[in-house]
């Protein structure tokens, strides 16, 4: 039983709550029971699991190190008030980014709220998209908040976070590129849904899509709305557009 916050294993978990150390170590944390189970279901094997209570019929793969720890200690790593009692360490999946152009893909540029990023991952998985590519100005999709908000979606997707130049090169290979704009684009309910590989680019609510992307041939699409409020939340916008693309196939 781990009873001290100064335990080396706990210190290591805390390091993995930072983007810098996740990138360096190639590992990320899961602190939600349902997300953990979804990862196991999808064939991902945790490197280690930390538990603060017993879980009935919890499936943990063989050769996985399991540690018991005080609930308050693990909760301090998680940072969420309703901590479930489990933290698992997984390897960050590595994908050939060029393979992502063979599938319908979401591009997030400058989406800095990690919970919005997680919500987009969740919707992308639900609506049959296979890849999500984020610019390096977007929030880390493997942060605790993003992973938690994805509700297991992160285990269903190819996820990468390269620089803008790399994303532009990848976009050149898509047959259809759509820029989701607040206004000025064709209504998503009037466009003809493409059957070939498609990328949909979403920018931040404040700055929009990076101007460097404009060199890529694209079509602008817009969600028709009233003027009652200034704009839709980025995760909501993504969900609406992805639903339209999925439902129109």
N, C-alpha and C positions, 0 to 999 in steps of 0.2 A: 504493500500500500504506500503510495507516494503521499506524504503529508506536508511537504515543504515546497513553497513556491521557488526556492533556490535550488531545487533538484535540477540536475543537468538536462534531463529529458524535458522538463517543463520549460526551461530556458530555451531549449531548441524549438519547442512549439511556439513560444512567443516570437522567436525570430521569424518563423514562417508566417506571422501575421503582417509582415512588411513585404511590399513588392520587391524590394531590392534582394532580400534573402530568398524569396520564392524563386526569383529568376536565377540566382546563384546556385541554389540547391536543386532546382528542377522539381520541386515538390510543393503541394498545396494542402490545405486543411479542409476537412468537412466536419461541421459541428451540428448537423441536423440529421436525425435518425432516418427520416424518409429519404433524404438525399443519399445517405450512406447505403441504404438498402437498394436504391435505384442503381448506384454504382456497382454493387455486387451483382445485381441482376444483369447488368450490361457486360459483365465479365471483367470489370476492373478489380484489381487486387490491392488492398491497402498494405502499406509497408508496416504500419503499426496502428494499434487501436488503444485508446485510453478511455476507461469507463469509471464513472462515479456511482453507478448503481447497476443492479441486475436487469437485463432485458430478456423477456421470455422468447425463446426460439430465435435468438439472434444468430444469424449465420455469419461466421467469420472464417475465411479461407485458411487452410493449413499453411504452416510456415509464416504466419503473421504474428508478430509479437503483440501480446496483450498485457496492458498494465492497469492496475487499479489506482485511483487517485481520489483525494478528497474533492467533493463536489465544488466547493468554493474555489479551489485552486484551478480546476478546469474551467469553471465559469469565468474566472478572471482572464483566461486566455480567449475564450469565446467572445466575451463582451456583450452577450445578449441577455436581457433580464430573464427570459424564459428558456434558459439553457437546457437542452434535452438530456445531458448526462453522458454524451459520447463525443470524442474528437478522434478523427482518423487522419492518418497521413497517407496521401496518394502521390504517385509520380505525375507530373504534368505531362499529358500526352504530347508527343511531337509528331507533326504532320508535314509532309511535303506540300508546301504552299501552292506549288504549281498544280497539284491534283485538285485543288479547290475550284479551279475554273471549269472543271468537268461537271459541276453540280450547281444547283440554284443556291445563291449565296447572299447573305446580308453583309453590308459594309457599314460600320459605325465610325464616324469621323468626329472626334472631339466630344463624345458623350462621356462626361466626367462623373456622373453619379453612379456609383457601383450598383445600387439597387435597380436603377433603370437598365443598366447593362444586363444584370441577372434576369430581369423581367423580359428583355428582348430574347435572351437565350431560351427562356421557357417557351415563349411564343414561337420562336423559330423551330424548335423541336416539335411543338404541337402541330404546326402547319406544314411540316414536311420539308423544310429547308435543311440542307445538309451541312452548311458551313457558315461560320460567322467570323469575319475578319475585322479587326479593330485597329484604328490608327494608334500610334504610340501616345497620342494626346488624349485617348480615351482611358477610362478607368480599367484597371486590371481585372479581367474576367475571372481570375482565380483567387480574388480576395474573398474573405469569409462572407462579406455582405453580398457579393455578386453570386457566389456559389449557392448561398442560402436562398436568394431570390429566384435562382434558376429552377428550383424545385426538382433537381435531377436532370434538367435539360442539358447541362454542361456535359453529361456523360453520353448524350445522343449526337453530339455535334463535333465537327472538326473546328477548332478554335485557334486563331493565330492573331498576333499583335505586332505586325511589322511596321516599318516607317512608311511615310507617305509615298516616297519614290517606288517602293516595292509594290504598294497597293495599285499605283497607276499602271505599272507593268502588268500586274495581274488582270486589271480591268480591260486591258487591250485585247485579252483573249475571250472575253464574253461576247456572245452574239447580240445580247440585249442588255443595255445598261439604263437603269432608271434613276433619276435624282428625285427624291421625295422633297418637295418644296411646300412651304406654307401656302403660297398662292402663285398663280401664273402658269401652272401646269395643267395638263389634260386631266379631267376628272378620272379617278381610279375606276369609276363605274361605267366609263365609256371606252376605256382602252381595250384592245383585243389582247387577251391573255396569251403570251408566247408559250410555245411548247418546247422551245430550245433553251439552252442554258442561259440563266438570267442573273444579273446582279442588281440589287436595290441598295442605293446609297442614302444614308441618313446622316445629317449633320447635327450639330448641337443646337439646342433651342435658341441660344443667344447669338452664335456666330454663323450658323448655317454650314453649308458644305465648303470645304477648302477650295479656294479658287484655283489651285493647281490641278484639280480634277477636271476643270472645264475643257482641257485639251482632249479629253476622251469623248468620242461621239456618244450622245445620250439623249434620252427623252425625259422631260419633266412631267411628274405626276403630282396631283394635289388631291387632298381629301376635301370635298365640298362641305362647308360648315356655315353656320351663322356668324355674325360678328359679336356675339354675346360676350365672349372672352377673347383674350389676345391670341392664345394658341393652345394646342393640345400638348399634353405631356408626351415626350419622345417615345416612351414605351407604349403608350396608348396608340400613338400614330403608327408605330411599327406593327402593332397587333392588328389594327384595322386593315392596313395595306397587305400584310401577309395573309390575312383571312380572305381578302378579295382575290389575291393571286391563287391561293389554294382552292377556294370554292369555284373559281372560274375554269379550272382545268377539266 
